[in-house]
Amino acid sequence: MALNVRKDGLLSALLIVFIIVIVSACSSGGSESQNREKEDSSDGGERSVVLEYLAFAQPQEQEIYEKLFEQFEADYPNVKIDATFLPPDDFWQQMQTRLGAGTQPDVFYVQPGNLDILIDNNQIMDITDFISETGIFNLDDIWESGINRYKRDGRIYALPKDVGPFAYGYNKNLFEEAGLDLPDPDQPMSWDEYIEIAQLLTIDANGNNAKSPQFDPNNIVQYGADFWWPEPAVWSAGADWLNEDATKVTINTPEFKEALQFMYDLRHKYHVVPSYEAADAASGYVRWLEGTVAMFPIGPWDQAAFWELDFEYGLMPWPAHPKTMQSRTWLGSLGIAVGSNTEHPQEAFNLVAYLSVDEETQRRAMEMGLQVPNLMSLADEFVQLDHLPYNKHVWIDTIKEYGRPQPHERTYNPEWWDRYHETVDALWRGELTVEEYVETYEPVLQELLDRAIEQSRR
């Protein structure tokens, strides 16, 4: 069913196959594809609009979006979607080039952390008035952690593609084979409990677990977990990368260093996550698919890809620091925006709204394993869906209670955050101690943060 909006003119370890159809928006010729607009004589001369949609997706996500696009085109027969799906790195590189040249697509993904720059450079469209004119939006039904990330000064510049809660997944079969109780979906393990369980689930080629005196850390065939993300560890320890007003880098604190040490020890002391070399040889995603890692971060978009696994799996909260016992994790999101230079703003907005907030589209998306619905009113229906994973409510709990946006979303640009990720690898490789890392790189990150603050004032 079409949205009730104006129709006066109308969105690396696996082998990933992407269907790429490129439409040139900047050539000066007069062909139908170049103009993205033509007269269709079969319907009495009604204008037919082609919208260029640029995004990235895993194969199963792309298949779902293609089905959603088919329904949109059926509801809006004078609109055709020319969709290009790229690998994530290629997508962001191409978007940077096209934004710089002023040839951005009609509809494309945006990151919350780059929103200020896109607005200041007039590269995305303010869609507030379109939302008001539709008369059907209930903004109060969209997760605040979704819609609020795309607002500035009371104006809305994108709608959420999704709200991405990263829960912690477990391989049910491996837990049962080891004689372990399944994790509690409502109470997090402490870090100490987690290390104990991860050791029991880490097995070498001779069948010894990581607690055995005969365990061989150089010949591991099954890992208790994949390498940790820093956000759950840092936040659960009561630390953060920035102070309250995001003007100071705060990585040289006892709490932050304790979190880094915990992650370091999982690899170098307990051997329950792959070494740097082992991670290079096979990603955690591949190991999870093969059933050789017992615990792994999982987002809702992974569901469809995981339905064909040879094992069952469930969700649990991220393990918590033993002093705070507060589970924390990263709550991601992407936005869908309209390019400011589009020749078809109404049609482009209709596509964005259709994908983001149309109730039937959101229901189909969640049933096909694409995402947690953007509409809170569908949350209970989502939890009751009869497919894996077990404990889908953990994703909802993450949105409601303990998920947070990444720290760089609080700053004008993410350069300091990118630099953190580039440099912290030296710690994970064992080339620096925790103390050496924070002493060396806190001033480097602070300099980049200061630069971002200065840019925001121009």
Contacts in CASP RR format, 6 or more apart in sequence:
PFRMAT RR
TARGET T0000
AUTHOR 0000-0000-0000
METHOD contacts of the structure
MODEL  1
MALNVRKDGLLSALLIVFIIVIVSACSSGGSESQNREKEDSSDGGERSVV
LEYLAFAQPQEQEIYEKLFEQFEADYPNVKIDATFLPPDDFWQQMQTRLG
AGTQPDVFYVQPGNLDILIDNNQIMDITDFISETGIFNLDDIWESGINRY
KRDGRIYALPKDVGPFAYGYNKNLFEEAGLDLPDPDQPMSWDEYIEIAQL
LTIDANGNNAKSPQFDPNNIVQYGADFWWPEPAVWSAGADWLNEDATKVT
INTPEFKEALQFMYDLRHKYHVVPSYEAADAASGYVRWLEGTVAMFPIGP
WDQAAFWELDFEYGLMPWPAHPKTMQSRTWLGSLGIAVGSNTEHPQEAFN
LVAYLSVDEETQRRAMEMGLQVPNLMSLADEFVQLDHLPYNKHVWIDTIK
EYGRPQPHERTYNPEWWDRYHETVDALWRGELTVEEYVETYEPVLQELLD
RAIEQSRR
1 75 0 8 1.000
1 358 0 8 1.000
1 360 0 8 1.000
2 75 0 8 1.000
2 76 0 8 1.000
2 354 0 8 1.000
3 75 0 8 1.000
3 134 0 8 1.000
3 136 0 8 1.000
3 350 0 8 1.000
3 353 0 8 1.000
3 354 0 8 1.000
3 358 0 8 1.000
4 134 0 8 1.000
4 135 0 8 1.000
4 136 0 8 1.000
5 130 0 8 1.000
5 133 0 8 1.000
5 134 0 8 1.000
5 136 0 8 1.000
5 346 0 8 1.000
5 349 0 8 1.000
5 350 0 8 1.000
5 353 0 8 1.000
6 133 0 8 1.000
6 134 0 8 1.000
6 346 0 8 1.000
7 76 0 8 1.000
8 346 0 8 1.000
9 47 0 8 1.000
9 49 0 8 1.000
9 78 0 8 1.000
9 344 0 8 1.000
9 346 0 8 1.000
9 347 0 8 1.000
10 49 0 8 1.000
10 76 0 8 1.000
10 78 0 8 1.000
10 79 0 8 1.000
10 344 0 8 1.000
10 346 0 8 1.000
10 347 0 8 1.000
10 350 0 8 1.000
11 53 0 8 1.000
11 72 0 8 1.000
11 81 0 8 1.000
11 107 0 8 1.000
11 336 0 8 1.000
11 351 0 8 1.000
11 352 0 8 1.000
11 354 0 8 1.000
11 355 0 8 1.000
11 356 0 8 1.000
12 87 0 8 1.000
12 283 0 8 1.000
13 282 0 8 1.000
13 283 0 8 1.000
13 284 0 8 1.000
13 285 0 8 1.000
13 286 0 8 1.000
14 59 0 8 1.000
14 285 0 8 1.000
14 286 0 8 1.000
14 289 0 8 1.000
16 58 0 8 1.000
16 59 0 8 1.000
16 87 0 8 1.000
17 59 0 8 1.000
18 57 0 8 1.000
18 59 0 8 1.000
18 62 0 8 1.000
18 85 0 8 1.000
18 86 0 8 1.000
18 87 0 8 1.000
19 62 0 8 1.000
19 66 0 8 1.000
19 83 0 8 1.000
19 85 0 8 1.000
20 84 0 8 1.000
20 85 0 8 1.000
20 86 0 8 1.000
21 82 0 8 1.000
21 83 0 8 1.000
21 84 0 8 1.000
22 84 0 8 1.000
23 33 0 8 1.000
23 36 0 8 1.000
23 50 0 8 1.000
23 52 0 8 1.000
23 82 0 8 1.000
23 84 0 8 1.000
24 33 0 8 1.000
24 34 0 8 1.000
25 36 0 8 1.000
25 52 0 8 1.000
25 103 0 8 1.000
25 105 0 8 1.000
26 101 0 8 1.000
26 102 0 8 1.000
26 103 0 8 1.000
27 34 0 8 1.000
28 34 0 8 1.000
29 35 0 8 1.000
32 38 0 8 1.000
33 50 0 8 1.000
36 49 0 8 1.000
36 50 0 8 1.000
36 51 0 8 1.000
36 52 0 8 1.000
36 82 0 8 1.000
36 106 0 8 1.000
36 343 0 8 1.000
36 344 0 8 1.000
37 47 0 8 1.000
37 48 0 8 1.000
37 49 0 8 1.000
37 50 0 8 1.000
37 343 0 8 1.000
37 344 0 8 1.000
38 47 0 8 1.000
38 48 0 8 1.000
39 45 0 8 1.000
39 47 0 8 1.000
39 48 0 8 1.000
40 46 0 8 1.000
40 47 0 8 1.000
40 48 0 8 1.000
40 78 0 8 1.000
43 78 0 8 1.000
46 78 0 8 1.000
47 78 0 8 1.000
48 78 0 8 1.000
48 79 0 8 1.000
48 80 0 8 1.000
49 78 0 8 1.000
49 79 0 8 1.000
49 80 0 8 1.000
49 344 0 8 1.000
49 347 0 8 1.000
50 79 0 8 1.000
50 80 0 8 1.000
50 81 0 8 1.000
50 82 0 8 1.000
51 79 0 8 1.000
51 80 0 8 1.000
51 81 0 8 1.000
51 82 0 8 1.000
51 106 0 8 1.000
51 107 0 8 1.000
51 344 0 8 1.000
51 347 0 8 1.000
51 348 0 8 1.000
51 351 0 8 1.000
52 82 0 8 1.000
52 84 0 8 1.000
52 105 0 8 1.000
52 106 0 8 1.000
52 107 0 8 1.000
53 69 0 8 1.000
53 81 0 8 1.000
53 82 0 8 1.000
53 83 0 8 1.000
53 84 0 8 1.000
53 105 0 8 1.000
53 106 0 8 1.000
53 107 0 8 1.000
53 108 0 8 1.000
53 351 0 8 1.000
54 83 0 8 1.000
54 84 0 8 1.000
54 86 0 8 1.000
54 91 0 8 1.000
54 94 0 8 1.000
54 95 0 8 1.000
54 105 0 8 1.000
54 107 0 8 1.000
54 108 0 8 1.000
54 109 0 8 1.000
55 65 0 8 1.000
55 83 0 8 1.000
55 84 0 8 1.000
55 85 0 8 1.000
55 86 0 8 1.000
55 91 0 8 1.000
55 108 0 8 1.000
55 109 0 8 1.000
56 85 0 8 1.000
56 86 0 8 1.000
56 87 0 8 1.000
56 88 0 8 1.000
56 90 0 8 1.000
56 91 0 8 1.000
56 109 0 8 1.000
57 65 0 8 1.000
57 85 0 8 1.000
58 301 0 8 1.000
58 302 0 8 1.000
58 305 0 8 1.000
59 305 0 8 1.000
60 304 0 8 1.000
60 305 0 8 1.000
60 369 0 8 1.000
61 301 0 8 1.000
61 304 0 8 1.000
61 370 0 8 1.000
62 85 0 8 1.000
63 304 0 8 1.000
64 304 0 8 1.000
64 365 0 8 1.000
64 368 0 8 1.000
64 369 0 8 1.000
64 370 0 8 1.000
65 83 0 8 1.000
65 85 0 8 1.000
65 370 0 8 1.000
66 83 0 8 1.000
67 364 0 8 1.000
67 368 0 8 1.000
68 354 0 8 1.000
68 355 0 8 1.000
68 361 0 8 1.000
68 364 0 8 1.000
68 365 0 8 1.000
69 81 0 8 1.000
69 83 0 8 1.000
71 361 0 8 1.000
71 364 0 8 1.000
72 79 0 8 1.000
72 81 0 8 1.000
72 351 0 8 1.000
72 354 0 8 1.000
72 355 0 8 1.000
73 79 0 8 1.000
73 80 0 8 1.000
73 81 0 8 1.000
75 354 0 8 1.000
76 347 0 8 1.000
76 350 0 8 1.000
79 347 0 8 1.000
79 350 0 8 1.000
79 351 0 8 1.000
81 351 0 8 1.000
84 105 0 8 1.000
86 94 0 8 1.000
91 109 0 8 1.000
95 104 0 8 1.000
95 108 0 8 1.000
95 109 0 8 1.000
98 104 0 8 1.000
98 105 0 8 1.000
99 118 0 8 1.000
99 121 0 8 1.000
99 123 0 8 1.000
102 123 0 8 1.000
102 341 0 8 1.000
103 341 0 8 1.000
104 123 0 8 1.000
104 124 0 8 1.000
104 339 0 8 1.000
104 340 0 8 1.000
104 341 0 8 1.000
105 339 0 8 1.000
106 338 0 8 1.000
106 339 0 8 1.000
106 342 0 8 1.000
106 343 0 8 1.000
106 344 0 8 1.000
106 347 0 8 1.000
106 348 0 8 1.000
107 336 0 8 1.000
107 337 0 8 1.000
107 338 0 8 1.000
107 339 0 8 1.000
107 342 0 8 1.000
107 348 0 8 1.000
107 351 0 8 1.000
107 352 0 8 1.000
108 336 0 8 1.000
108 337 0 8 1.000
108 339 0 8 1.000
109 161 0 8 1.000
109 334 0 8 1.000
109 335 0 8 1.000
109 336 0 8 1.000
109 337 0 8 1.000
110 118 0 8 1.000
110 124 0 8 1.000
110 150 0 8 1.000
110 157 0 8 1.000
110 158 0 8 1.000
110 334 0 8 1.000
110 335 0 8 1.000
110 336 0 8 1.000
110 337 0 8 1.000
111 334 0 8 1.000
111 335 0 8 1.000
111 414 0 8 1.000
112 149 0 8 1.000
112 150 0 8 1.000
112 333 0 8 1.000
112 335 0 8 1.000
112 405 0 8 1.000
112 409 0 8 1.000
113 408 0 8 1.000
113 409 0 8 1.000
113 411 0 8 1.000
113 413 0 8 1.000
113 414 0 8 1.000
114 413 0 8 1.000
114 414 0 8 1.000
115 124 0 8 1.000
115 149 0 8 1.000
115 150 0 8 1.000
115 152 0 8 1.000
115 157 0 8 1.000
115 158 0 8 1.000
116 152 0 8 1.000
116 412 0 8 1.000
116 413 0 8 1.000
116 456 0 8 1.000
117 412 0 8 1.000
117 413 0 8 1.000
118 124 0 8 1.000
118 157 0 8 1.000
118 337 0 8 1.000
119 152 0 8 1.000
119 157 0 8 1.000
122 340 0 8 1.000
123 339 0 8 1.000
123 340 0 8 1.000
124 157 0 8 1.000
124 158 0 8 1.000
124 337 0 8 1.000
124 338 0 8 1.000
124 339 0 8 1.000
124 340 0 8 1.000
125 157 0 8 1.000
125 337 0 8 1.000
125 338 0 8 1.000
125 339 0 8 1.000
125 340 0 8 1.000
125 342 0 8 1.000
125 345 0 8 1.000
125 348 0 8 1.000
125 349 0 8 1.000
126 155 0 8 1.000
126 156 0 8 1.000
126 157 0 8 1.000
127 156 0 8 1.000
127 157 0 8 1.000
127 158 0 8 1.000
127 159 0 8 1.000
127 338 0 8 1.000
127 349 0 8 1.000
127 352 0 8 1.000
128 154 0 8 1.000
128 155 0 8 1.000
128 156 0 8 1.000
130 345 0 8 1.000
130 346 0 8 1.000
130 349 0 8 1.000
130 353 0 8 1.000
131 137 0 8 1.000
131 139 0 8 1.000
131 156 0 8 1.000
131 353 0 8 1.000
134 353 0 8 1.000
137 353 0 8 1.000
137 357 0 8 1.000
139 147 0 8 1.000
141 375 0 8 1.000
141 376 0 8 1.000
141 377 0 8 1.000
142 159 0 8 1.000
142 160 0 8 1.000
142 357 0 8 1.000
142 374 0 8 1.000
142 375 0 8 1.000
142 376 0 8 1.000
143 160 0 8 1.000
143 163 0 8 1.000
143 374 0 8 1.000
143 376 0 8 1.000
143 399 0 8 1.000
145 163 0 8 1.000
145 331 0 8 1.000
145 333 0 8 1.000
145 399 0 8 1.000
145 403 0 8 1.000
145 405 0 8 1.000
146 160 0 8 1.000
146 163 0 8 1.000
146 333 0 8 1.000
146 374 0 8 1.000
147 156 0 8 1.000
147 159 0 8 1.000
147 160 0 8 1.000
149 160 0 8 1.000
149 333 0 8 1.000
149 335 0 8 1.000
149 405 0 8 1.000
149 409 0 8 1.000
150 156 0 8 1.000
150 157 0 8 1.000
150 158 0 8 1.000
150 159 0 8 1.000
150 160 0 8 1.000
150 335 0 8 1.000
150 337 0 8 1.000
151 157 0 8 1.000
157 337 0 8 1.000
158 335 0 8 1.000
158 336 0 8 1.000
158 337 0 8 1.000
158 352 0 8 1.000
159 335 0 8 1.000
159 336 0 8 1.000
159 352 0 8 1.000
159 353 0 8 1.000
159 355 0 8 1.000
159 356 0 8 1.000
159 357 0 8 1.000
159 374 0 8 1.000
160 333 0 8 1.000
160 334 0 8 1.000
160 335 0 8 1.000
160 336 0 8 1.000
160 356 0 8 1.000
160 374 0 8 1.000
161 333 0 8 1.000
161 334 0 8 1.000
161 335 0 8 1.000
161 336 0 8 1.000
161 355 0 8 1.000
161 356 0 8 1.000
161 371 0 8 1.000
162 300 0 8 1.000
162 301 0 8 1.000
162 333 0 8 1.000
162 334 0 8 1.000
162 370 0 8 1.000
162 371 0 8 1.000
162 372 0 8 1.000
162 374 0 8 1.000
163 331 0 8 1.000
163 332 0 8 1.000
163 333 0 8 1.000
163 371 0 8 1.000
163 372 0 8 1.000
163 374 0 8 1.000
163 399 0 8 1.000
164 299 0 8 1.000
164 300 0 8 1.000
164 301 0 8 1.000
164 331 0 8 1.000
164 332 0 8 1.000
164 333 0 8 1.000
164 371 0 8 1.000
164 372 0 8 1.000
164 395 0 8 1.000
164 399 0 8 1.000
165 299 0 8 1.000
165 300 0 8 1.000
165 329 0 8 1.000
165 331 0 8 1.000
165 332 0 8 1.000
165 372 0 8 1.000
165 394 0 8 1.000
165 395 0 8 1.000
165 396 0 8 1.000
165 398 0 8 1.000
165 399 0 8 1.000
165 403 0 8 1.000
166 229 0 8 1.000
166 297 0 8 1.000
166 298 0 8 1.000
166 299 0 8 1.000
166 329 0 8 1.000
166 330 0 8 1.000
166 331 0 8 1.000
166 332 0 8 1.000
166 398 0 8 1.000
167 297 0 8 1.000
167 298 0 8 1.000
167 299 0 8 1.000
167 315 0 8 1.000
167 316 0 8 1.000
167 317 0 8 1.000
167 318 0 8 1.000
167 329 0 8 1.000
167 394 0 8 1.000
167 395 0 8 1.000
167 398 0 8 1.000
168 232 0 8 1.000
168 295 0 8 1.000
168 296 0 8 1.000
168 297 0 8 1.000
168 298 0 8 1.000
168 315 0 8 1.000
168 316 0 8 1.000
168 317 0 8 1.000
168 318 0 8 1.000
168 319 0 8 1.000
168 329 0 8 1.000
169 295 0 8 1.000
169 296 0 8 1.000
169 297 0 8 1.000
169 298 0 8 1.000
169 313 0 8 1.000
169 314 0 8 1.000
169 315 0 8 1.000
169 316 0 8 1.000
169 389 0 8 1.000
170 182 0 8 1.000
170 183 0 8 1.000
170 294 0 8 1.000
170 295 0 8 1.000
170 313 0 8 1.000
170 314 0 8 1.000
170 315 0 8 1.000
170 316 0 8 1.000
171 288 0 8 1.000
171 291 0 8 1.000
171 293 0 8 1.000
171 294 0 8 1.000
171 295 0 8 1.000
171 296 0 8 1.000
171 311 0 8 1.000
171 313 0 8 1.000
172 182 0 8 1.000
172 311 0 8 1.000
172 312 0 8 1.000
172 313 0 8 1.000
172 314 0 8 1.000
172 390 0 8 1.000
173 311 0 8 1.000
173 312 0 8 1.000
174 201 0 8 1.000
174 222 0 8 1.000
174 291 0 8 1.000
174 294 0 8 1.000
174 311 0 8 1.000
175 181 0 8 1.000
175 182 0 8 1.000
175 183 0 8 1.000
175 201 0 8 1.000
175 294 0 8 1.000
176 182 0 8 1.000
178 200 0 8 1.000
178 201 0 8 1.000
178 209 0 8 1.000
180 197 0 8 1.000
180 200 0 8 1.000
180 201 0 8 1.000
183 189 0 8 1.000
183 316 0 8 1.000
184 316 0 8 1.000
185 314 0 8 1.000
185 315 0 8 1.000
185 316 0 8 1.000
185 317 0 8 1.000
185 390 0 8 1.000
185 391 0 8 1.000
185 393 0 8 1.000
185 394 0 8 1.000
186 317 0 8 1.000
186 397 0 8 1.000
187 317 0 8 1.000
188 316 0 8 1.000
188 317 0 8 1.000
188 318 0 8 1.000
188 319 0 8 1.000
188 320 0 8 1.000
188 325 0 8 1.000
188 326 0 8 1.000
188 327 0 8 1.000
189 197 0 8 1.000
189 316 0 8 1.000
189 319 0 8 1.000
189 320 0 8 1.000
190 319 0 8 1.000
190 320 0 8 1.000
190 321 0 8 1.000
190 322 0 8 1.000
190 325 0 8 1.000
191 262 0 8 1.000
191 319 0 8 1.000
191 320 0 8 1.000
191 321 0 8 1.000
191 322 0 8 1.000
192 322 0 8 1.000
193 319 0 8 1.000
194 319 0 8 1.000
195 266 0 8 1.000
195 270 0 8 1.000
195 272 0 8 1.000
196 211 0 8 1.000
197 224 0 8 1.000
198 210 0 8 1.000
198 224 0 8 1.000
198 225 0 8 1.000
198 266 0 8 1.000
198 270 0 8 1.000
198 272 0 8 1.000
198 273 0 8 1.000
198 294 0 8 1.000
198 295 0 8 1.000
199 209 0 8 1.000
199 210 0 8 1.000
199 211 0 8 1.000
199 224 0 8 1.000
199 270 0 8 1.000
199 272 0 8 1.000
200 209 0 8 1.000
200 210 0 8 1.000
200 211 0 8 1.000
201 209 0 8 1.000
201 222 0 8 1.000
201 223 0 8 1.000
201 224 0 8 1.000
201 225 0 8 1.000
201 272 0 8 1.000
201 294 0 8 1.000
201 295 0 8 1.000
202 209 0 8 1.000
202 210 0 8 1.000
202 215 0 8 1.000
202 220 0 8 1.000
202 222 0 8 1.000
202 223 0 8 1.000
202 224 0 8 1.000
202 270 0 8 1.000
202 271 0 8 1.000
202 272 0 8 1.000
203 209 0 8 1.000
203 210 0 8 1.000
203 220 0 8 1.000
203 221 0 8 1.000
203 222 0 8 1.000
204 210 0 8 1.000
204 215 0 8 1.000
204 216 0 8 1.000
204 217 0 8 1.000
204 219 0 8 1.000
204 220 0 8 1.000
204 221 0 8 1.000
205 216 0 8 1.000
205 219 0 8 1.000
205 220 0 8 1.000
205 221 0 8 1.000
206 214 0 8 1.000
206 216 0 8 1.000
206 219 0 8 1.000
207 221 0 8 1.000
208 214 0 8 1.000
208 215 0 8 1.000
208 216 0 8 1.000
209 215 0 8 1.000
210 217 0 8 1.000
210 270 0 8 1.000
210 271 0 8 1.000
210 272 0 8 1.000
215 271 0 8 1.000
217 271 0 8 1.000
220 271 0 8 1.000
220 274 0 8 1.000
220 278 0 8 1.000
221 292 0 8 1.000
222 291 0 8 1.000
222 292 0 8 1.000
222 293 0 8 1.000
222 294 0 8 1.000
223 272 0 8 1.000
223 273 0 8 1.000
223 274 0 8 1.000
223 287 0 8 1.000
223 292 0 8 1.000
223 293 0 8 1.000
223 294 0 8 1.000
224 272 0 8 1.000
224 273 0 8 1.000
224 293 0 8 1.000
224 294 0 8 1.000
224 295 0 8 1.000
225 266 0 8 1.000
225 272 0 8 1.000
225 273 0 8 1.000
225 293 0 8 1.000
225 294 0 8 1.000
225 295 0 8 1.000
225 296 0 8 1.000
226 273 0 8 1.000
226 274 0 8 1.000
226 284 0 8 1.000
226 287 0 8 1.000
226 288 0 8 1.000
226 293 0 8 1.000
226 295 0 8 1.000
226 296 0 8 1.000
226 297 0 8 1.000
227 263 0 8 1.000
227 266 0 8 1.000
227 267 0 8 1.000
227 273 0 8 1.000
227 274 0 8 1.000
227 279 0 8 1.000
227 284 0 8 1.000
227 428 0 8 1.000
228 262 0 8 1.000
228 263 0 8 1.000
228 266 0 8 1.000
228 273 0 8 1.000
229 297 0 8 1.000
229 329 0 8 1.000
229 330 0 8 1.000
230 259 0 8 1.000
230 260 0 8 1.000
230 263 0 8 1.000
230 424 0 8 1.000
231 328 0 8 1.000
231 329 0 8 1.000
231 330 0 8 1.000
231 404 0 8 1.000
231 406 0 8 1.000
232 318 0 8 1.000
232 319 0 8 1.000
232 327 0 8 1.000
232 328 0 8 1.000
232 329 0 8 1.000
232 330 0 8 1.000
233 259 0 8 1.000
233 260 0 8 1.000
233 262 0 8 1.000
233 263 0 8 1.000
233 321 0 8 1.000
234 240 0 8 1.000
234 241 0 8 1.000
234 255 0 8 1.000
234 256 0 8 1.000
234 259 0 8 1.000
234 260 0 8 1.000
235 326 0 8 1.000
235 328 0 8 1.000
235 329 0 8 1.000
235 404 0 8 1.000
236 259 0 8 1.000
236 318 0 8 1.000
236 319 0 8 1.000
236 320 0 8 1.000
236 321 0 8 1.000
236 324 0 8 1.000
236 326 0 8 1.000
236 327 0 8 1.000
236 328 0 8 1.000
237 255 0 8 1.000
237 256 0 8 1.000
237 258 0 8 1.000
237 259 0 8 1.000
237 262 0 8 1.000
237 321 0 8 1.000
237 324 0 8 1.000
238 255 0 8 1.000
238 321 0 8 1.000
238 324 0 8 1.000
238 326 0 8 1.000
239 250 0 8 1.000
239 251 0 8 1.000
239 253 0 8 1.000
239 255 0 8 1.000
239 256 0 8 1.000
239 258 0 8 1.000
239 259 0 8 1.000
240 250 0 8 1.000
240 256 0 8 1.000
240 407 0 8 1.000
241 249 0 8 1.000
241 250 0 8 1.000
241 251 0 8 1.000
241 256 0 8 1.000
241 407 0 8 1.000
241 417 0 8 1.000
241 420 0 8 1.000
241 445 0 8 1.000
242 248 0 8 1.000
242 249 0 8 1.000
242 250 0 8 1.000
242 407 0 8 1.000
242 410 0 8 1.000
242 411 0 8 1.000
242 449 0 8 1.000
243 250 0 8 1.000
246 407 0 8 1.000
246 410 0 8 1.000
246 411 0 8 1.000
246 449 0 8 1.000
247 449 0 8 1.000
247 453 0 8 1.000
248 446 0 8 1.000
248 449 0 8 1.000
249 416 0 8 1.000
249 442 0 8 1.000
249 445 0 8 1.000
249 446 0 8 1.000
249 449 0 8 1.000
250 256 0 8 1.000
251 257 0 8 1.000
251 420 0 8 1.000
251 438 0 8 1.000
251 441 0 8 1.000
251 442 0 8 1.000
251 445 0 8 1.000
252 438 0 8 1.000
252 439 0 8 1.000
252 442 0 8 1.000
256 438 0 8 1.000
257 434 0 8 1.000
257 435 0 8 1.000
257 438 0 8 1.000
258 321 0 8 1.000
259 321 0 8 1.000
260 424 0 8 1.000
260 427 0 8 1.000
260 434 0 8 1.000
260 437 0 8 1.000
260 438 0 8 1.000
261 434 0 8 1.000
263 428 0 8 1.000
264 427 0 8 1.000
264 428 0 8 1.000
264 430 0 8 1.000
264 434 0 8 1.000
266 272 0 8 1.000
266 273 0 8 1.000
267 273 0 8 1.000
267 274 0 8 1.000
267 275 0 8 1.000
267 276 0 8 1.000
267 428 0 8 1.000
268 430 0 8 1.000
274 282 0 8 1.000
274 284 0 8 1.000
274 287 0 8 1.000
276 428 0 8 1.000
276 429 0 8 1.000
276 430 0 8 1.000
284 293 0 8 1.000
284 296 0 8 1.000
285 296 0 8 1.000
287 293 0 8 1.000
287 296 0 8 1.000
288 296 0 8 1.000
289 306 0 8 1.000
289 309 0 8 1.000
291 309 0 8 1.000
291 310 0 8 1.000
291 311 0 8 1.000
298 306 0 8 1.000
298 313 0 8 1.000
298 315 0 8 1.000
298 389 0 8 1.000
299 395 0 8 1.000
300 369 0 8 1.000
300 370 0 8 1.000
300 371 0 8 1.000
300 372 0 8 1.000
300 395 0 8 1.000
301 369 0 8 1.000
301 370 0 8 1.000
301 371 0 8 1.000
303 369 0 8 1.000
303 370 0 8 1.000
303 387 0 8 1.000
303 388 0 8 1.000
303 389 0 8 1.000
304 368 0 8 1.000
304 369 0 8 1.000
304 370 0 8 1.000
306 313 0 8 1.000
306 388 0 8 1.000
306 389 0 8 1.000
307 387 0 8 1.000
307 388 0 8 1.000
312 388 0 8 1.000
312 390 0 8 1.000
313 388 0 8 1.000
313 389 0 8 1.000
313 390 0 8 1.000
314 388 0 8 1.000
314 389 0 8 1.000
314 390 0 8 1.000
314 391 0 8 1.000
315 389 0 8 1.000
315 390 0 8 1.000
315 391 0 8 1.000
315 392 0 8 1.000
315 394 0 8 1.000
315 395 0 8 1.000
316 391 0 8 1.000
316 394 0 8 1.000
317 327 0 8 1.000
317 394 0 8 1.000
317 397 0 8 1.000
317 398 0 8 1.000
317 402 0 8 1.000
318 327 0 8 1.000
318 328 0 8 1.000
318 329 0 8 1.000
319 327 0 8 1.000
320 326 0 8 1.000
320 327 0 8 1.000
320 328 0 8 1.000
326 402 0 8 1.000
327 402 0 8 1.000
328 402 0 8 1.000
328 403 0 8 1.000
328 404 0 8 1.000
329 398 0 8 1.000
329 402 0 8 1.000
329 403 0 8 1.000
329 404 0 8 1.000
330 403 0 8 1.000
330 404 0 8 1.000
330 405 0 8 1.000
330 406 0 8 1.000
331 398 0 8 1.000
331 399 0 8 1.000
331 403 0 8 1.000
331 404 0 8 1.000
331 405 0 8 1.000
332 405 0 8 1.000
332 406 0 8 1.000
333 405 0 8 1.000
335 356 0 8 1.000
336 352 0 8 1.000
336 355 0 8 1.000
336 356 0 8 1.000
337 352 0 8 1.000
338 345 0 8 1.000
338 348 0 8 1.000
338 349 0 8 1.000
338 352 0 8 1.000
339 348 0 8 1.000
342 348 0 8 1.000
354 361 0 8 1.000
355 361 0 8 1.000
356 374 0 8 1.000
357 374 0 8 1.000
357 375 0 8 1.000
359 375 0 8 1.000
359 377 0 8 1.000
359 378 0 8 1.000
362 373 0 8 1.000
362 374 0 8 1.000
362 375 0 8 1.000
362 378 0 8 1.000
363 373 0 8 1.000
363 378 0 8 1.000
363 381 0 8 1.000
365 371 0 8 1.000
365 373 0 8 1.000
366 372 0 8 1.000
366 373 0 8 1.000
366 378 0 8 1.000
366 381 0 8 1.000
366 382 0 8 1.000
366 385 0 8 1.000
367 385 0 8 1.000
369 387 0 8 1.000
372 379 0 8 1.000
372 382 0 8 1.000
372 395 0 8 1.000
372 396 0 8 1.000
372 399 0 8 1.000
373 379 0 8 1.000
373 381 0 8 1.000
373 382 0 8 1.000
379 396 0 8 1.000
382 392 0 8 1.000
382 396 0 8 1.000
383 392 0 8 1.000
383 393 0 8 1.000
383 396 0 8 1.000
385 392 0 8 1.000
406 417 0 8 1.000
407 417 0 8 1.000
408 414 0 8 1.000
408 416 0 8 1.000
408 417 0 8 1.000
411 417 0 8 1.000
411 449 0 8 1.000
411 452 0 8 1.000
411 453 0 8 1.000
411 456 0 8 1.000
412 452 0 8 1.000
412 453 0 8 1.000
412 455 0 8 1.000
412 456 0 8 1.000
413 452 0 8 1.000
413 455 0 8 1.000
415 448 0 8 1.000
415 451 0 8 1.000
415 452 0 8 1.000
416 445 0 8 1.000
416 446 0 8 1.000
416 448 0 8 1.000
416 449 0 8 1.000
416 452 0 8 1.000
419 441 0 8 1.000
419 444 0 8 1.000
419 445 0 8 1.000
419 448 0 8 1.000
420 441 0 8 1.000
420 445 0 8 1.000
423 437 0 8 1.000
423 441 0 8 1.000
423 444 0 8 1.000
424 437 0 8 1.000
424 441 0 8 1.000
426 432 0 8 1.000
426 437 0 8 1.000
427 433 0 8 1.000
427 434 0 8 1.000
427 437 0 8 1.000
432 440 0 8 1.000
END
